[in-house]
Amino acid sequence: MSTSQAVKESPKPFSIGLLSRFKGEYYRWIKGIGLTAAGGALSYLLFPILNAYALQLGFFISMYGTLLALIRPGI
């Protein structure tokens, strides 16, 4: 095999990211749950610094994650 052929080969299956293996609803569901958890963690961690702004930020990120996981567009 020459060097030019080795460069043109497709990437190996294990190089694909974890979330890109899931398609459609599973991807949206996992992403939504992650955003919900991240919103809760952000409001908990940032509350001593930002007070009410941290609560608003955490609430809206959590709400976006919940809606992303529950609402299926195009139905």
Secondary structure, DSSP 8 states (H G I E B T S, - for coil): --HHHHHHS---GGGS-TGGGS-THHHHHHHHHHHHHHHHHHHHHHHHHHTHHHHHHHHHHHHHHHHHHH--TT-
